[in-house]
Amino acid sequence: MIHHDSTNKKMNLIKKTLQEALKTPGFSLLYMAGVAFTIAFTIIYGMLLYSQLGPVYPEYDRSSTIYVNTMIVVSNGNNRSSGSLGRNFIDEFLRDKIKSAEKMTSSINWISDYPMVQTDGLGPEFHTEVRYVEPSFFDFYKYEFKEGKPFSQEDFDSALEVADISEGIAMKLFGSPEEAIGKDISIDHVNYRIRGVFREGSALNVDSYGEVFLPYTLRSSSHGYQDGLRKYLGNLRATFKVKEGQEETFREELRDVCRRINAMDTTTQEVFYLPGVMTHFEHVLTDTNVEWGWDGNDEDRFKIKEASTVFQLWKPFLIALLVVLVIPALNISGLIGARMDRMASELGVRRCFGANRRKLMGMVLTENLVLTLVGGVVGLIAAWLISVFAGDFLLQLTPLAYDQGFRFGNDASFITGESAFAPLLFAFALCICVVLNLISAWIPARRALHTQITESINTKR
């Protein structure tokens, strides 16, 4: 019975709050618009971060992922040759050799062009994002295939001209994923036989995204060095899924690889290093334009000399987020202060008839909370609409943006459902707004309620 009465009191308070809000539609609309804008911006900001750092399709194992990008060979004291990994190095020293790793895959580190794709010399022609990988790539990143299956190890080893394409590319060229299997596509006037059609991820997933996947055996994976340790240089990156709690063991195993290679070389006096070992967090939030410095004389002497820090990379967004959070809060505080001045006489009368400060403060804060929740829902919807219809524009704003073909007008996904509908993002953004808005409401309300009753009653409305 007591619980029922308490519920009725709360419902009556909410009804009175809504009635009060309807009496001042201008104030209510301005208030909700400010909250909606803040929520929308915060959620979009969160979407960008979550799409890069959270467990989203197909990169579900980001927390245990480590990238090995760079090797350096030093000869004759200070002469350095640096680059990505060669296939011979990966096969001889990394593949199935690192005990602390559960899985490994490799792919060409980067491809700068966006080739034209069409059906076998016919049909529409457009730019697409091509990535050169090995068969283990699809298991490592858990790609979902709508039709067919990934190209096989036999296809890869034989360097056959085969391809896996995204569902979007299949729809554009053939009308459906089913019709694409076994057909040929032309990429820069070279024909490839389609093996499988996969569900596309977000273009912000810079390490796994692609619209067309080809075997990297179709392209050279070595710079052609034949002398000394430089023969291990190439254009590949190795990506590992490390066993839980084994990150330091993994790094030690790589250091041991360097020691063994250096011990093997007794003629050229070259020294071999693997400096570019990064977790997913380090990989994403470190500027790729890194200059390697030489510090000390041990095997770890190559460190990142100059690289943008996380704050430097995200400074514009952090400042914008701070502005979006603080300025609406100050405006809301001013609106509520002006409203409290207009309501001073009414509050004085209510206090004369026995309403205590706590009850009146509860009314003001409840109204604030209801308007914040309504504004939050509007902001959430606005964030979804912006991510759908202004994805290309937002891609250009974020420092983690990856120009995955969007500048060519492709329909590359920006924010996937996993990021857009992540409940923790909305809850986090809403909590920030609720706390800021409650503080913004409490300060002027407290000032108004601590005014003398006679002074409040005599205040002009």
NORMO-V497147 format. One record per residue. N is the residue number from 1. RES is the residue in three letters. PSI is psi in degrees with one decimal (* if undefined). D_LAST is the distance of its C-alpha to the last C-alpha in Angstrom with 1 decimal. Layout:
n=N res=RES psi=PSI d_last=D_LAST
n=N res=RES psi=PSI d_last=D_LAST
This chain:
n=1 res=MET psi=-42.4 d_last=41.2
n=2 res=ILE psi=-40.7 d_last=39.0
n=3 res=HIS psi=-38.2 d_last=38.7
n=4 res=HIS psi=-42.8 d_last=37.8
n=5 res=ASP psi=-40.0 d_last=35.0
n=6 res=SER psi=-40.3 d_last=33.6
n=7 res=THR psi=-42.3 d_last=33.7
n=8 res=ASN psi=-39.6 d_last=31.9
n=9 res=LYS psi=-40.8 d_last=29.1
n=10 res=LYS psi=-41.7 d_last=28.8
n=11 res=MET psi=-40.6 d_last=28.8
n=12 res=ASN psi=-38.2 d_last=26.2
n=13 res=LEU psi=-41.7 d_last=23.9
n=14 res=ILE psi=-41.1 d_last=24.6
n=15 res=LYS psi=-44.4 d_last=24.0
n=16 res=LYS psi=-38.0 d_last=20.5
n=17 res=THR psi=-45.0 d_last=19.8
n=18 res=LEU psi=-38.7 d_last=21.0
n=19 res=GLN psi=-41.3 d_last=19.0
n=20 res=GLU psi=-38.7 d_last=15.8
n=21 res=ALA psi=-37.3 d_last=17.2
n=22 res=LEU psi=-23.1 d_last=17.9
n=23 res=LYS psi=-24.0 d_last=14.4
n=24 res=THR psi=70.6 d_last=13.7
n=25 res=PRO psi=-34.3 d_last=17.2
n=26 res=GLY psi=-48.2 d_last=16.7
n=27 res=PHE psi=-45.6 d_last=15.7
n=28 res=SER psi=-42.1 d_last=18.5
n=29 res=LEU psi=-43.1 d_last=21.0
n=30 res=LEU psi=-41.5 d_last=20.5
n=31 res=TYR psi=-50.3 d_last=20.7
n=32 res=MET psi=-33.4 d_last=23.9
n=33 res=ALA psi=-41.8 d_last=25.4
n=34 res=GLY psi=-42.7 d_last=25.3
n=35 res=VAL psi=-43.6 d_last=26.8
n=36 res=ALA psi=-42.0 d_last=29.4
n=37 res=PHE psi=-44.9 d_last=30.5
n=38 res=THR psi=-45.7 d_last=31.0
n=39 res=ILE psi=-45.3 d_last=32.9
n=40 res=ALA psi=-47.3 d_last=35.0
n=41 res=PHE psi=-43.2 d_last=36.1
n=42 res=THR psi=-40.8 d_last=36.8
n=43 res=ILE psi=-41.7 d_last=38.8
n=44 res=ILE psi=-42.7 d_last=40.8
n=45 res=TYR psi=-44.8 d_last=41.5
n=46 res=GLY psi=-38.1 d_last=42.6
n=47 res=MET psi=-43.9 d_last=44.8
n=48 res=LEU psi=-45.3 d_last=46.6
n=49 res=LEU psi=-44.1 d_last=47.4
n=50 res=TYR psi=-39.0 d_last=48.3
n=51 res=SER psi=-24.4 d_last=50.6
n=52 res=GLN psi=-33.5 d_last=52.4
n=53 res=LEU psi=-21.4 d_last=52.6
n=54 res=GLY psi=167.3 d_last=52.1
n=55 res=PRO psi=86.9 d_last=54.9
n=56 res=VAL psi=157.5 d_last=54.7
n=57 res=TYR psi=135.2 d_last=57.4
n=58 res=PRO psi=12.4 d_last=60.1
n=59 res=GLU psi=70.8 d_last=59.5
n=60 res=TYR psi=-16.5 d_last=59.1
n=61 res=ASP psi=35.0 d_last=61.0
n=62 res=ARG psi=-33.5 d_last=59.1
n=63 res=SER psi=-21.8 d_last=58.8
n=64 res=SER psi=14.4 d_last=62.6
n=65 res=THR psi=135.6 d_last=63.4
n=66 res=ILE psi=137.5 d_last=65.1
n=67 res=TYR psi=138.2 d_last=66.2
n=68 res=VAL psi=106.6 d_last=69.3
n=69 res=ASN psi=-32.6 d_last=69.0
n=70 res=THR psi=143.0 d_last=71.2
n=71 res=MET psi=151.4 d_last=74.6
n=72 res=ILE psi=133.9 d_last=76.2
n=73 res=VAL psi=122.8 d_last=79.9
n=74 res=VAL psi=129.4 d_last=81.0
n=75 res=SER psi=153.5 d_last=84.5
n=76 res=ASN psi=43.6 d_last=86.5
n=77 res=GLY psi=-70.8 d_last=84.0
n=78 res=ASN psi=-2.2 d_last=80.9
n=79 res=ASN psi=119.8 d_last=81.4
n=80 res=ARG psi=139.2 d_last=78.8
n=81 res=SER psi=122.8 d_last=78.5
n=82 res=SER psi=154.5 d_last=75.3
n=83 res=GLY psi=-166.3 d_last=74.1
n=84 res=SER psi=-172.5 d_last=73.3
n=85 res=LEU psi=145.1 d_last=75.6
n=86 res=GLY psi=154.7 d_last=78.8
n=87 res=ARG psi=-36.3 d_last=79.8
n=88 res=ASN psi=-37.8 d_last=83.0
n=89 res=PHE psi=-45.2 d_last=81.0
n=90 res=ILE psi=-46.9 d_last=78.7
n=91 res=ASP psi=-35.4 d_last=81.6
n=92 res=GLU psi=-34.4 d_last=83.8
n=93 res=PHE psi=-19.9 d_last=81.4
n=94 res=LEU psi=-46.8 d_last=78.1
n=95 res=ARG psi=118.9 d_last=78.7
n=96 res=ASP psi=15.2 d_last=79.4
n=97 res=LYS psi=-22.0 d_last=80.1
n=98 res=ILE psi=106.6 d_last=76.8
n=99 res=LYS psi=-28.2 d_last=76.9
n=100 res=SER psi=-2.6 d_last=73.2
n=101 res=ALA psi=135.2 d_last=72.0
n=102 res=GLU psi=-38.3 d_last=71.7
n=103 res=LYS psi=159.2 d_last=71.5
n=104 res=MET psi=145.5 d_last=72.0
n=105 res=THR psi=163.9 d_last=71.8
n=106 res=SER psi=153.6 d_last=72.3
n=107 res=SER psi=162.6 d_last=71.2
n=108 res=ILE psi=132.7 d_last=71.5
n=109 res=ASN psi=-42.3 d_last=68.9
n=110 res=TRP psi=148.1 d_last=67.5
n=111 res=ILE psi=124.5 d_last=68.4
n=112 res=SER psi=-16.9 d_last=66.8
n=113 res=ASP psi=161.3 d_last=67.7
n=114 res=TYR psi=87.6 d_last=66.0
n=115 res=PRO psi=162.5 d_last=69.1
n=116 res=MET psi=139.0 d_last=69.2
n=117 res=VAL psi=144.4 d_last=69.8
n=118 res=GLN psi=175.6 d_last=71.1
n=119 res=THR psi=-178.5 d_last=73.5
n=120 res=ASP psi=74.2 d_last=77.2
n=121 res=GLY psi=5.0 d_last=77.1
n=122 res=LEU psi=174.8 d_last=75.1
n=123 res=GLY psi=-169.9 d_last=71.6
n=124 res=PRO psi=150.7 d_last=68.3
n=125 res=GLU psi=132.1 d_last=68.3
n=126 res=PHE psi=162.7 d_last=65.4
n=127 res=HIS psi=150.8 d_last=64.8
n=128 res=THR psi=162.7 d_last=64.5
n=129 res=GLU psi=114.8 d_last=64.1
n=130 res=VAL psi=134.6 d_last=67.5
n=131 res=ARG psi=137.0 d_last=68.1
n=132 res=TYR psi=119.8 d_last=71.6
n=133 res=VAL psi=178.9 d_last=72.0
n=134 res=GLU psi=165.6 d_last=74.6
n=135 res=PRO psi=-33.4 d_last=74.7
n=136 res=SER psi=-15.0 d_last=73.2
n=137 res=PHE psi=-39.9 d_last=70.0
n=138 res=PHE psi=-27.6 d_last=69.0
n=139 res=ASP psi=-39.2 d_last=69.5
n=140 res=PHE psi=-44.2 d_last=67.9
n=141 res=TYR psi=6.7 d_last=64.7
n=142 res=LYS psi=50.1 d_last=64.9
n=143 res=TYR psi=139.7 d_last=64.8
n=144 res=GLU psi=121.5 d_last=64.6
n=145 res=PHE psi=125.4 d_last=67.2
n=146 res=LYS psi=-40.7 d_last=66.5
n=147 res=GLU psi=150.8 d_last=70.1
n=148 res=GLY psi=-156.0 d_last=73.3
n=149 res=LYS psi=165.4 d_last=73.4
n=150 res=PRO psi=156.8 d_last=73.3
n=151 res=PHE psi=148.7 d_last=76.3
n=152 res=SER psi=171.5 d_last=79.0
n=153 res=GLN psi=-34.3 d_last=80.6
n=154 res=GLU psi=-42.0 d_last=83.7
n=155 res=ASP psi=-43.4 d_last=81.7
n=156 res=PHE psi=-50.3 d_last=80.3
n=157 res=ASP psi=-31.8 d_last=83.7
n=158 res=SER psi=-1.2 d_last=85.4
n=159 res=ALA psi=44.3 d_last=82.7
n=160 res=LEU psi=149.2 d_last=82.5
n=161 res=GLU psi=80.6 d_last=80.1
n=162 res=VAL psi=162.5 d_last=77.7
n=163 res=ALA psi=150.9 d_last=73.9
n=164 res=ASP psi=134.0 d_last=71.0
n=165 res=ILE psi=158.2 d_last=68.1
n=166 res=SER psi=161.1 d_last=64.5
n=167 res=GLU psi=-36.4 d_last=63.4
n=168 res=GLY psi=-42.1 d_last=61.5
n=169 res=ILE psi=-40.5 d_last=64.6
n=170 res=ALA psi=-40.7 d_last=66.7
n=171 res=MET psi=-40.8 d_last=64.3
n=172 res=LYS psi=-42.0 d_last=64.4
n=173 res=LEU psi=-33.9 d_last=68.2
n=174 res=PHE psi=-8.8 d_last=69.6
n=175 res=GLY psi=-20.4 d_last=66.9
n=176 res=SER psi=155.4 d_last=67.0
n=177 res=PRO psi=-35.7 d_last=67.9
n=178 res=GLU psi=-40.6 d_last=71.0
n=179 res=GLU psi=-17.8 d_last=72.4
n=180 res=ALA psi=-29.3 d_last=72.2
n=181 res=ILE psi=128.5 d_last=74.5
n=182 res=GLY psi=-6.8 d_last=77.9
n=183 res=LYS psi=169.4 d_last=76.9
n=184 res=ASP psi=145.0 d_last=77.1
n=185 res=ILE psi=155.2 d_last=74.4
n=186 res=SER psi=122.0 d_last=75.2
n=187 res=ILE psi=111.5 d_last=73.5
n=188 res=ASP psi=45.1 d_last=74.5
n=189 res=HIS psi=19.0 d_last=77.5
n=190 res=VAL psi=131.2 d_last=78.7
n=191 res=ASN psi=138.9 d_last=78.8
n=192 res=TYR psi=137.6 d_last=77.6
n=193 res=ARG psi=129.3 d_last=78.1
n=194 res=ILE psi=124.4 d_last=75.0
n=195 res=ARG psi=-40.0 d_last=75.4
n=196 res=GLY psi=160.8 d_last=71.9
n=197 res=VAL psi=122.4 d_last=68.3
n=198 res=PHE psi=159.6 d_last=65.5
n=199 res=ARG psi=126.5 d_last=61.8
n=200 res=GLU psi=146.2 d_last=60.1
n=201 res=GLY psi=-162.8 d_last=57.7
n=202 res=SER psi=144.1 d_last=54.9
n=203 res=ALA psi=-14.7 d_last=55.7
n=204 res=LEU psi=-10.8 d_last=53.9
n=205 res=ASN psi=79.3 d_last=56.7
n=206 res=VAL psi=-19.2 d_last=58.7
n=207 res=ASP psi=-15.6 d_last=61.7
n=208 res=SER psi=-14.2 d_last=62.4
n=209 res=TYR psi=141.4 d_last=61.0
n=210 res=GLY psi=151.0 d_last=63.4
n=211 res=GLU psi=-24.0 d_last=64.0
n=212 res=VAL psi=129.7 d_last=67.8
n=213 res=PHE psi=130.5 d_last=69.8
n=214 res=LEU psi=153.9 d_last=73.4
n=215 res=PRO psi=133.0 d_last=76.0
n=216 res=TYR psi=-7.0 d_last=76.0
n=217 res=THR psi=-11.3 d_last=79.8
n=218 res=LEU psi=-13.6 d_last=79.5
n=219 res=ARG psi=154.0 d_last=78.4
n=220 res=SER psi=135.9 d_last=80.0
n=221 res=SER psi=21.9 d_last=78.6
n=222 res=SER psi=146.7 d_last=80.6
n=223 res=HIS psi=-3.8 d_last=80.7
n=224 res=GLY psi=7.9 d_last=84.5
n=225 res=TYR psi=133.7 d_last=85.3
n=226 res=GLN psi=-7.9 d_last=88.6
n=227 res=ASP psi=137.4 d_last=89.3
n=228 res=GLY psi=-148.9 d_last=88.4
n=229 res=LEU psi=-13.7 d_last=85.0
n=230 res=ARG psi=-12.1 d_last=83.3
n=231 res=LYS psi=-16.4 d_last=84.7
n=232 res=TYR psi=-6.2 d_last=81.8
n=233 res=LEU psi=150.4 d_last=79.2
n=234 res=GLY psi=-150.4 d_last=77.7
n=235 res=ASN psi=29.8 d_last=74.5
n=236 res=LEU psi=156.7 d_last=73.3
n=237 res=ARG psi=137.8 d_last=70.6
n=238 res=ALA psi=133.5 d_last=71.2
n=239 res=THR psi=130.0 d_last=68.4
n=240 res=PHE psi=146.0 d_last=68.8
n=241 res=LYS psi=114.8 d_last=67.2
n=242 res=VAL psi=141.7 d_last=67.9
n=243 res=LYS psi=151.0 d_last=68.5
n=244 res=GLU psi=129.6 d_last=65.8
n=245 res=GLY psi=11.6 d_last=66.0
n=246 res=GLN psi=16.0 d_last=68.8
n=247 res=GLU psi=-46.3 d_last=67.0
n=248 res=GLU psi=-36.5 d_last=68.8
n=249 res=THR psi=-40.8 d_last=72.1
n=250 res=PHE psi=-46.8 d_last=71.6
n=251 res=ARG psi=-37.4 d_last=71.1
n=252 res=GLU psi=-37.1 d_last=74.2
n=253 res=GLU psi=-38.1 d_last=76.2
n=254 res=LEU psi=-38.1 d_last=75.3
n=255 res=ARG psi=-36.3 d_last=76.4
n=256 res=ASP psi=-36.1 d_last=79.6
n=257 res=VAL psi=-45.4 d_last=80.1
n=258 res=CYS psi=-41.6 d_last=79.9
n=259 res=ARG psi=-43.6 d_last=82.4
n=260 res=ARG psi=-40.8 d_last=84.9
n=261 res=ILE psi=-43.3 d_last=84.7
n=262 res=ASN psi=-32.5 d_last=85.2
n=263 res=ALA psi=-27.3 d_last=88.1
n=264 res=MET psi=-31.3 d_last=89.7
n=265 res=ASP psi=106.4 d_last=89.7
n=266 res=THR psi=2.1 d_last=92.7
n=267 res=THR psi=-43.3 d_last=93.8
n=268 res=THR psi=-12.3 d_last=90.9
n=269 res=GLN psi=34.3 d_last=89.0
n=270 res=GLU psi=153.6 d_last=85.7
n=271 res=VAL psi=136.2 d_last=82.7
n=272 res=PHE psi=135.7 d_last=80.3
n=273 res=TYR psi=151.5 d_last=76.6
n=274 res=LEU psi=83.0 d_last=73.7
n=275 res=PRO psi=-25.8 d_last=70.6
n=276 res=GLY psi=60.8 d_last=68.1
n=277 res=VAL psi=115.6 d_last=67.4
n=278 res=MET psi=142.3 d_last=63.8
n=279 res=THR psi=171.6 d_last=61.7
n=280 res=HIS psi=-40.6 d_last=59.3
n=281 res=PHE psi=-46.3 d_last=56.3
n=282 res=GLU psi=-39.4 d_last=58.3
n=283 res=HIS psi=-43.0 d_last=59.7
n=284 res=VAL psi=-40.6 d_last=56.3
n=285 res=LEU psi=24.6 d_last=54.4
n=286 res=THR psi=134.2 d_last=57.1
n=287 res=ASP psi=134.6 d_last=57.7
n=288 res=THR psi=-18.6 d_last=60.9
n=289 res=ASN psi=78.0 d_last=62.1
n=290 res=VAL psi=138.0 d_last=63.6
n=291 res=GLU psi=125.2 d_last=66.1
n=292 res=TRP psi=123.8 d_last=68.6
n=293 res=GLY psi=166.1 d_last=69.6
n=294 res=TRP psi=115.1 d_last=72.7
n=295 res=ASP psi=105.3 d_last=72.2
n=296 res=GLY psi=-168.1 d_last=75.1
n=297 res=ASN psi=10.2 d_last=78.3
n=298 res=ASP psi=-174.7 d_last=77.7
n=299 res=GLU psi=-12.0 d_last=77.0
n=300 res=ASP psi=21.7 d_last=73.3
n=301 res=ARG psi=-18.5 d_last=73.4
n=302 res=PHE psi=115.6 d_last=71.6
n=303 res=LYS psi=166.5 d_last=67.8
n=304 res=ILE psi=117.1 d_last=64.9
n=305 res=LYS psi=-49.2 d_last=64.9
n=306 res=GLU psi=118.3 d_last=61.9
n=307 res=ALA psi=144.2 d_last=59.4
n=308 res=SER psi=133.7 d_last=55.6
n=309 res=THR psi=170.7 d_last=53.8
n=310 res=VAL psi=-43.9 d_last=51.3
n=311 res=PHE psi=-41.2 d_last=48.4
n=312 res=GLN psi=-40.1 d_last=49.9
n=313 res=LEU psi=-40.0 d_last=50.4
n=314 res=TRP psi=8.3 d_last=46.8
n=315 res=LYS psi=-47.9 d_last=45.1
n=316 res=PRO psi=-41.1 d_last=43.4
n=317 res=PHE psi=-37.6 d_last=42.1
n=318 res=LEU psi=-41.2 d_last=41.0
n=319 res=ILE psi=-44.7 d_last=39.0
n=320 res=ALA psi=-41.6 d_last=37.4
n=321 res=LEU psi=-41.7 d_last=36.6
n=322 res=LEU psi=-43.1 d_last=35.0
n=323 res=VAL psi=-44.5 d_last=32.9
n=324 res=VAL psi=-30.6 d_last=31.9
n=325 res=LEU psi=-40.9 d_last=31.0
n=326 res=VAL psi=-45.9 d_last=29.2
n=327 res=ILE psi=-47.1 d_last=27.2
n=328 res=PRO psi=-35.7 d_last=25.5
n=329 res=ALA psi=-41.1 d_last=24.7
n=330 res=LEU psi=-41.0 d_last=23.1
n=331 res=ASN psi=-42.3 d_last=21.1
n=332 res=ILE psi=-40.6 d_last=20.0
n=333 res=SER psi=-41.0 d_last=19.0
n=334 res=GLY psi=-41.6 d_last=16.9
n=335 res=LEU psi=-45.7 d_last=15.2
n=336 res=ILE psi=-37.2 d_last=14.6
n=337 res=GLY psi=-44.6 d_last=13.4
n=338 res=ALA psi=-38.6 d_last=10.8
n=339 res=ARG psi=-37.8 d_last=9.9
n=340 res=MET psi=-36.7 d_last=10.0
n=341 res=ASP psi=-40.8 d_last=7.6
n=342 res=ARG psi=-28.9 d_last=4.9
n=343 res=MET psi=0.6 d_last=6.9
n=344 res=ALA psi=-45.0 d_last=7.5
n=345 res=SER psi=-42.9 d_last=6.8
n=346 res=GLU psi=-42.0 d_last=8.7
n=347 res=LEU psi=-38.0 d_last=11.3
n=348 res=GLY psi=-41.9 d_last=11.8
n=349 res=VAL psi=-44.5 d_last=12.7
n=350 res=ARG psi=-38.5 d_last=14.9
n=351 res=ARG psi=-33.7 d_last=16.6
n=352 res=CYS psi=-34.2 d_last=17.3
n=353 res=PHE psi=17.9 d_last=19.1
n=354 res=GLY psi=-3.4 d_last=21.2
n=355 res=ALA psi=124.5 d_last=19.7
n=356 res=ASN psi=167.0 d_last=21.1
n=357 res=ARG psi=-38.7 d_last=20.0
n=358 res=ARG psi=-42.4 d_last=22.7
n=359 res=LYS psi=-43.2 d_last=21.6
n=360 res=LEU psi=-38.9 d_last=18.0
n=361 res=MET psi=-40.4 d_last=19.5
n=362 res=GLY psi=-38.3 d_last=21.9
n=363 res=MET psi=-45.5 d_last=19.3
n=364 res=VAL psi=-46.3 d_last=17.7
n=365 res=LEU psi=-34.0 d_last=21.2
n=366 res=THR psi=-42.1 d_last=22.6
n=367 res=GLU psi=-42.9 d_last=20.1
n=368 res=ASN psi=-43.1 d_last=21.1
n=369 res=LEU psi=-43.5 d_last=24.7
n=370 res=VAL psi=-46.4 d_last=24.7
n=371 res=LEU psi=-36.0 d_last=23.3
n=372 res=THR psi=-41.5 d_last=25.7
n=373 res=LEU psi=-43.2 d_last=28.6
n=374 res=VAL psi=-45.6 d_last=27.9
n=375 res=GLY psi=-34.7 d_last=27.6
n=376 res=GLY psi=-42.9 d_last=30.8
n=377 res=VAL psi=-42.6 d_last=32.7
n=378 res=VAL psi=-42.4 d_last=31.7
n=379 res=GLY psi=-36.7 d_last=32.8
n=380 res=LEU psi=-45.0 d_last=36.1
n=381 res=ILE psi=-41.8 d_last=36.9
n=382 res=ALA psi=-40.6 d_last=36.1
n=383 res=ALA psi=-42.4 d_last=38.4
n=384 res=TRP psi=-45.4 d_last=41.2
n=385 res=LEU psi=-41.5 d_last=40.9
n=386 res=ILE psi=-42.6 d_last=40.9
n=387 res=SER psi=-28.4 d_last=43.9
n=388 res=VAL psi=-46.5 d_last=45.8
n=389 res=PHE psi=-12.3 d_last=45.1
n=390 res=ALA psi=30.2 d_last=44.7
n=391 res=GLY psi=-42.5 d_last=47.3
n=392 res=ASP psi=-41.9 d_last=49.5
n=393 res=PHE psi=-43.1 d_last=46.7
n=394 res=LEU psi=-32.5 d_last=45.6
n=395 res=LEU psi=-34.1 d_last=49.3
n=396 res=GLN psi=-17.3 d_last=49.4
n=397 res=LEU psi=-37.2 d_last=46.4
n=398 res=THR psi=139.6 d_last=47.6
n=399 res=PRO psi=-16.2 d_last=50.2
n=400 res=LEU psi=9.3 d_last=52.0
n=401 res=ALA psi=146.9 d_last=52.4
n=402 res=TYR psi=117.4 d_last=55.8
n=403 res=ASP psi=65.0 d_last=56.8
n=404 res=GLN psi=66.0 d_last=58.6
n=405 res=GLY psi=-4.9 d_last=59.4
n=406 res=PHE psi=-27.1 d_last=55.8
n=407 res=ARG psi=-12.7 d_last=56.5
n=408 res=PHE psi=6.6 d_last=59.2
n=409 res=GLY psi=14.0 d_last=57.0
n=410 res=ASN psi=158.9 d_last=58.2
n=411 res=ASP psi=44.1 d_last=56.1
n=412 res=ALA psi=134.6 d_last=56.1
n=413 res=SER psi=142.5 d_last=53.7
n=414 res=PHE psi=-69.6 d_last=50.8
n=415 res=ILE psi=122.2 d_last=48.8
n=416 res=THR psi=168.6 d_last=50.7
n=417 res=GLY psi=-31.9 d_last=49.4
n=418 res=GLU psi=-34.3 d_last=50.2
n=419 res=SER psi=-43.2 d_last=47.7
n=420 res=ALA psi=-33.2 d_last=45.1
n=421 res=PHE psi=23.5 d_last=44.9
n=422 res=ALA psi=111.1 d_last=45.4
n=423 res=PRO psi=-30.1 d_last=43.0
n=424 res=LEU psi=-33.4 d_last=42.9
n=425 res=LEU psi=-49.2 d_last=41.5
n=426 res=PHE psi=-42.9 d_last=38.5
n=427 res=ALA psi=-41.4 d_last=38.0
n=428 res=PHE psi=-48.7 d_last=38.2
n=429 res=ALA psi=-42.0 d_last=35.7
n=430 res=LEU psi=-39.3 d_last=33.3
n=431 res=CYS psi=-41.2 d_last=33.6
n=432 res=ILE psi=-47.5 d_last=32.9
n=433 res=CYS psi=-40.0 d_last=29.7
n=434 res=VAL psi=-46.2 d_last=28.6
n=435 res=VAL psi=-47.9 d_last=29.3
n=436 res=LEU psi=-42.2 d_last=27.6
n=437 res=ASN psi=-35.8 d_last=24.5
n=438 res=LEU psi=-40.5 d_last=24.3
n=439 res=ILE psi=-42.7 d_last=24.6
n=440 res=SER psi=-32.7 d_last=22.0
n=441 res=ALA psi=-36.3 d_last=19.6
n=442 res=TRP psi=-38.6 d_last=20.8
n=443 res=ILE psi=-54.8 d_last=20.3
n=444 res=PRO psi=-32.1 d_last=16.5
n=445 res=ALA psi=-41.5 d_last=16.1
n=446 res=ARG psi=-41.5 d_last=18.5
n=447 res=ARG psi=-42.6 d_last=16.9
n=448 res=ALA psi=-38.5 d_last=13.5
n=449 res=LEU psi=-15.1 d_last=15.6
n=450 res=HIS psi=5.8 d_last=17.8
n=451 res=THR psi=145.9 d_last=15.2
n=452 res=GLN psi=141.9 d_last=16.1
n=453 res=ILE psi=-44.0 d_last=14.8
n=454 res=THR psi=-37.6 d_last=14.2
n=455 res=GLU psi=-38.2 d_last=12.4
n=456 res=SER psi=-45.0 d_last=10.0
n=457 res=ILE psi=-37.4 d_last=9.5
n=458 res=ASN psi=-2.6 d_last=9.1
n=459 res=THR psi=133.7 d_last=6.4
n=460 res=LYS psi=139.2 d_last=3.8
n=461 res=ARG psi=* d_last=0.0
